[in-house]
Amino acid sequence: PKPDENGNYPMDKTKAVSGEKLLRNIMSENKIELYAAYGKVMNCGGGGSCGTCIVEIIQGKDVLNERTNTELRYLKKKPESWRLACQTIVGNKENSGKVVVQRFPQWKK
């Protein structure tokens, strides 16, 4: 997406019931684009082996699971705020809250 005249990017919003659901699935079910052109064709379908679903968690880290072993390997040299949406579980029976996600953090300047 391209920024508007103020430099702001369009924002997609959705609500999801907390309860151990993958971020990738929440975005997909709510038609929030997760993949760039290459990722649409080459994604691994949620197996954690391609890295095309990288997102940055801007807010709400405490509502998510810890990085999985797959993420620890794949995102070893990336910022702690970067996650693989296919490995990131949102909420559980004990917590809920707002999660703000930046898609395509690798495109940031």
Secondary structure, DSSP 8 states (H G I E B T S, - for coil): ----TTS-----------SSEEHHHHHHHTT-----HHHHHH--SSSSSS-TTEEEEEE-GGGB----HHHHHHTTTS-TTEEETTT-EE--SS-----EEEE-GGG--
